[in-house]
Amino acid sequence: MTEKEIATGVVHKVPADLNEILISNPDVLEKWNSLTSLARNEWICWVTIVKKPETRKEHLVRLRADLLNGKRRPCCWPGCHHRRPSAKKWFK
Protein backbone atom coordinates (compact mmCIF):
# COMPACT_ATOMS: atom_id res chain seq x y z
CA MET A 1 0.00 0.00 0.00
CA THR A 2 1.35 3.43 -0.88
CA GLU A 3 1.51 6.24 1.65
CA LYS A 4 -1.09 8.95 1.00
CA GLU A 5 0.15 12.51 1.39
CA ILE A 6 -2.01 14.64 3.66
CA ALA A 7 -1.32 18.36 3.67
CA THR A 8 -1.35 20.23 7.00
CA GLY A 9 -2.33 23.71 8.11
CA VAL A 10 -0.20 26.72 8.97
CA VAL A 11 -0.39 26.37 12.74
CA HIS A 12 -2.17 23.06 13.24
CA LYS A 13 -1.27 19.48 12.35
CA VAL A 14 -3.95 17.07 11.13
CA PRO A 15 -5.37 15.19 14.16
CA ALA A 16 -5.75 11.41 14.08
CA ASP A 17 -9.56 11.38 13.71
CA LEU A 18 -9.46 13.78 10.75
CA ASN A 19 -6.56 11.83 9.27
CA GLU A 20 -8.73 8.68 9.28
CA ILE A 21 -11.52 10.45 7.40
CA LEU A 22 -9.12 11.80 4.81
CA ILE A 23 -7.42 8.46 4.21
CA SER A 24 -10.70 6.55 4.01
CA ASN A 25 -12.17 8.70 1.23
CA PRO A 26 -10.00 9.58 -1.81
CA ASP A 27 -12.44 12.30 -2.97
CA VAL A 28 -12.29 14.06 0.38
CA LEU A 29 -8.51 13.73 0.46
CA GLU A 30 -8.21 15.23 -3.02
CA LYS A 31 -10.38 18.20 -2.04
CA TRP A 32 -8.46 18.58 1.25
CA ASN A 33 -5.09 18.66 -0.48
CA SER A 34 -6.39 21.23 -3.00
CA LEU A 35 -7.13 23.72 -0.19
CA THR A 36 -4.66 26.42 0.76
CA SER A 37 -2.69 25.85 3.94
CA LEU A 38 -4.67 28.67 5.58
CA ALA A 39 -7.99 27.05 4.67
CA ARG A 40 -6.80 23.67 6.01
CA ASN A 41 -5.71 25.42 9.19
CA GLU A 42 -9.20 26.92 9.61
CA TRP A 43 -10.84 23.49 9.20
CA ILE A 44 -8.46 21.84 11.68
CA CYS A 45 -9.00 24.57 14.27
CA TRP A 46 -12.77 24.43 13.73
CA VAL A 47 -12.75 20.67 14.39
CA THR A 48 -10.40 20.70 17.37
CA ILE A 49 -11.63 23.73 19.32
CA VAL A 50 -14.90 22.17 20.48
CA LYS A 51 -15.11 20.75 24.00
CA LYS A 52 -17.49 17.81 23.67
CA PRO A 53 -16.49 14.63 21.81
CA GLU A 54 -19.94 14.37 20.23
CA THR A 55 -19.65 17.92 18.85
CA ARG A 56 -16.25 17.09 17.43
CA LYS A 57 -17.75 14.05 15.67
CA GLU A 58 -20.47 16.28 14.22
CA HIS A 59 -17.83 18.70 12.97
CA LEU A 60 -15.92 15.87 11.30
CA VAL A 61 -19.09 14.67 9.55
CA ARG A 62 -19.87 18.22 8.41
CA LEU A 63 -16.29 18.82 7.26
CA ARG A 64 -16.47 15.73 5.05
CA ALA A 65 -19.84 16.75 3.59
CA ASP A 66 -18.85 20.38 3.09
CA LEU A 67 -15.62 19.48 1.30
CA LEU A 68 -17.49 17.10 -1.00
CA ASN A 69 -19.98 19.91 -1.72
CA GLY A 70 -17.17 22.26 -2.72
CA LYS A 71 -16.90 24.43 0.38
CA ARG A 72 -13.38 25.62 1.06
CA ARG A 73 -13.71 27.07 4.58
CA PRO A 74 -15.95 26.43 7.58
CA CYS A 75 -19.10 28.54 7.49
CA CYS A 76 -19.81 31.13 10.18
CA TRP A 77 -16.37 30.76 11.75
CA PRO A 78 -14.51 33.84 13.03
CA GLY A 79 -11.18 32.25 12.21
CA CYS A 80 -8.37 30.47 13.97
CA HIS A 81 -7.59 32.40 17.13
CA HIS A 82 -4.21 30.66 17.28
CA ARG A 83 -3.19 32.48 14.12
CA ARG A 84 -5.35 35.61 14.18
CA PRO A 85 -5.30 37.49 17.50
CA SER A 86 -8.39 39.50 16.42
CA ALA A 87 -10.46 36.29 16.44
CA LYS A 88 -9.71 35.64 20.14
CA LYS A 89 -12.62 37.82 21.21
CA TRP A 90 -15.02 35.13 19.93
CA PHE A 91 -13.55 32.42 22.15
CA LYS A 92 -13.68 32.21 25.93
WOJO-V994600 format. One record per residue. N is the residue number from 1. RES is the residue in three letters. SS is DSSP state (H for helix, E for strand, - for the rest). D_LAST is the distance of its C-alpha to the last C-alpha in Angstrom with 1 decimal. Layout:
N:RES:SS:D_LAST / N:RES:SS:D_LAST
This chain:
1:MET:-:43.6 / 2:THR:-:42.1 / 3:GLU:-:38.7 / 4:LYS:-:36.3 / 5:GLU:-:34.4 / 6:ILE:-:30.7 / 7:ALA:-:29.0 / 8:THR:-:25.6 / 9:GLY:-:22.8 / 10:VAL:-:22.3 / 11:VAL:-:19.6 / 12:HIS:-:19.4 / 13:LYS:-:22.4 / 14:VAL:-:23.3 / 15:PRO:-:22.3 / 16:ALA:H:25.2 / 17:ASP:H:24.5 / 18:LEU:H:24.2 / 19:ASN:H:27.3 / 20:GLU:H:29.3 / 21:ILE:H:28.7 / 22:LEU:H:29.7 / 23:ILE:H:32.8 / 24:SER:H:33.9 / 25:ASN:-:34.1 / 26:PRO:H:36.0 / 27:ASP:H:35.1 / 28:VAL:H:31.4 / 29:LEU:H:31.9 / 30:GLU:H:34.0 / 31:LYS:H:31.5 / 32:TRP:H:28.7 / 33:ASN:H:30.9 / 34:SER:H:31.8 / 35:LEU:-:28.2 / 36:THR:-:27.4 / 37:SER:H:25.4 / 38:LEU:H:22.5 / 39:ALA:H:22.6 / 40:ARG:H:22.7 / 41:ASN:H:19.7 / 42:GLU:H:17.7 / 43:TRP:H:19.1 / 44:ILE:H:18.4 / 45:CYS:H:14.7 / 46:TRP:H:14.5 / 47:VAL:H:16.3 / 48:THR:H:14.7 / 49:ILE:-:10.9 / 50:VAL:-:11.5 / 51:LYS:-:11.7 / 52:LYS:-:15.1 / 53:PRO:H:18.3 / 54:GLU:H:19.8 / 55:THR:H:17.0 / 56:ARG:H:17.5 / 57:LYS:H:21.3 / 58:GLU:H:20.9 / 59:HIS:H:19.2 / 60:LEU:H:22.1 / 61:VAL:H:24.6 / 62:ARG:H:23.3 / 63:LEU:H:23.1 / 64:ARG:H:26.7 / 65:ALA:H:27.9 / 66:ASP:H:26.2 / 67:LEU:H:27.8 / 68:LEU:H:31.1 / 69:ASN:-:30.9 / 70:GLY:-:30.5 / 71:LYS:-:26.9 / 72:ARG:-:25.7 / 73:ARG:-:22.0 / 74:PRO:-:19.4 / 75:CYS:-:19.6 / 76:CYS:-:16.9 / 77:TRP:-:14.5 / 78:PRO:-:13.0 / 79:GLY:-:13.9 / 80:CYS:-:13.2 / 81:HIS:-:10.7 / 82:HIS:-:12.9 / 83:ARG:-:15.8 / 84:ARG:-:14.8 / 85:PRO:H:13.0 / 86:SER:H:13.1 / 87:ALA:H:10.8 / 88:LYS:H:7.8 / 89:LYS:H:7.4 / 90:TRP:H:6.8 / 91:PHE:-:3.8 / 92:LYS:-:0.0
